[in-house]
C-alpha cells in the first residue's frame, strides 16, 4: 500500500534524484526515495546485528593472539585431513 507524503529536499538532492530518473536508474522520484529509505533500513539492521555480535564477543572468553593462531592452524589441518590434502 502506498501512502502520499509531502517532503522537502534541498535543490541539490532534487537535482540528483531527477538525474537518476533521467538516466533511467529509477522510474520516478518516489522510486528514488523509496530505494534510499530501504538502504537506510538495511544499514540500520546491519549496524544492530553487528552491535549484538560485538556484545556477544565482548562477553565471551578472551583468546590470545597466539592461542588464536594455534586454533586456526589446527582447524586448517583438520579440514585438510578431512579432504585428503
Secondary structure as GFF3:
##gff-version 3
##sequence-region A 1 85
A	DSSP	alpha_helix	11	22	.	.	.	ID=ss1
A	DSSP	alpha_helix	29	59	.	.	.	ID=ss2
A	DSSP	alpha_helix	65	82	.	.	.	ID=ss3
###
